[in-house]
Amino acid sequence: MTHSQISLGDKGQEVYVAQQHLKDRGYDPGPVDGIFGPKTLAAVLAYQTFRTADPPPPPHPWAFNWPLHVDGIVGQFTWGRLDPPLTKRGAQGAHVRLLQSILKSLGPAFDPGPIDGIFGPHTESAVKAFQTFMNITVDGEVGPVTWTKLNS
């Protein structure tokens, strides 16, 4: 899904979606009301900081191959982590590498094999193991619920 860039002072559906995704990941944007106010800004900054490679501090371990710049703006790269697309067997690219990196970081039980950006059988098995562990629908596909549980 393609999203518009949003920042402090913006209002509307895009802000509402970002607020809900932030809330789902444990960040408090204030009321989920579609108004990008100071609490939403603070939540965006905290979310980005936890996934940054910007100095200082040194790169955060959750930056993986998709580090975010800490600027308080929900642009293309922040949206890519906050609302990633459905990712399933046969997919290739940056979102698959992010998925594989997150799974690998969770330990051997969720090891997808090499971080190669190709969603093959090993990645699918790792996703299913993660879904089983999290007690969510086990389908081997990484949709909104699984991405949220992965804390993308």
N, C-alpha and C positions, 0 to 999 in steps of 0.2 A: 504494500500500500504506500502510495506517495503522500507525504505530508508537507504542509507549508511550514516555513520557519516561523517560530513564535518566540516572544520575549516579553519582558516586563511591560505591562500596560495593555497587552493584547487580550481580546475576548473572543469567545466562540467555541465551536465544536472541537477544533484542534487542541485548544487549551484544555478542554474537558477531558479529551482522550489522554493527553499527556499527564494530567493530574491523576486520572484513574490508574494509569500504568505506574506512576511514581508511588502511589498509595499501595498498590498491589505488591510492590517490591520493598515496602517497609519505610518509605520516605513520606513525611507528612507535608503535603502541599497546602494544608488548610482545607477549607470546604472544597469539594469537587463540584465547582460551580461555573467553570468556563471562564473565570477571570484570573489572569496571570498577575497576581499581586506579590507582595513581599514574601509571603510564606511559600508560594509556589517557586519563586526565585531561589529561596534558601534550599528547597528540596532539590531543584535542578542542580544547583551548585554542589550539594552534598553527593548527589548521584554521579555527577561528572567527576568529582574529586576522587571517589572510590574507584574510578575506572580511568584515571589519567596517567599519562606518561610525562606530563609537564613538570618542569623543575620549579621550585622545590615543591614537595618532597621528591625523593626518587620515585621512579615509576611504581605505581601500585600494582600488586600482584594480579588484581582483577582487570588490569588494562588489556592483557592478552594481546592478540593481534589486531584489536580494534580499540585503541586508546582514544579517550575523549579529551578535548581541550576544555578547560574550565573557564567558561565565559558566561554562563547563565542563559545562553541562547539554545533553544531546542531546534537545531538545524538538522541537516541531512545525516550527519554521523551520530548525533545523539538519538535521533529517531531510529536509526538503524539498530541501535542496541535496545532502545526503549520499546519499540514495536517492530521486532523483526518479522519477516515473512514466514509462512508455513514452509518448513524445511523437512524434506523426506528423501527416501532412497532415490538415487539418481541425480539429486541436486549437486551442484558444484559451486565453489567460490568462497567469498569472504565469510558469509554467514555459516557455512559448513565448517570453515576453519575455526571460527569463534566457538561454535558448538563443540567441536572436537577438543579445543583447548580447555573449555570449561569442564567437560566430562573428564578429561585426563587429570585435571587438577583435583578432582574429587576422590581420586584413589583408584587402585587396581580393579575394583569391582565394576568400575564404569569406564575402563580404558577402551577408547574407540580404535586403537591402533595408531598408525602414523597420522600426524596432523598434516593432511595433504589436500584438504578442501574438497574431497570426493566422498559423498554420502553413500558408502557401500555397506556390505553385510556386517562388518565389524562395528561401524558406527551405529547401524540400526540395532544391533544386539546391545550395545552400550546404552542407547536411548531406552530400549525396553527394560533393561535392568534398572536404570534410573527411575523410570515411570513406575515400575513395580515397587521399588524402595519408597517412593513418595506416595504410593497408594493413589495414583491417578490413572486414568484410562491408558492401558498398555496397547498402543497401536504402532509404535516405532516411528511416529511422525512428531515433529516438534512444532506445535502450534502455540497459541497464546498461553495456555495453562502450563505447558512444559517449559516454555521460555521463561515464564514468570518464576516457576520453581527453580530453574537454573540460575535465577537472579541475573539475567542477561544485562 
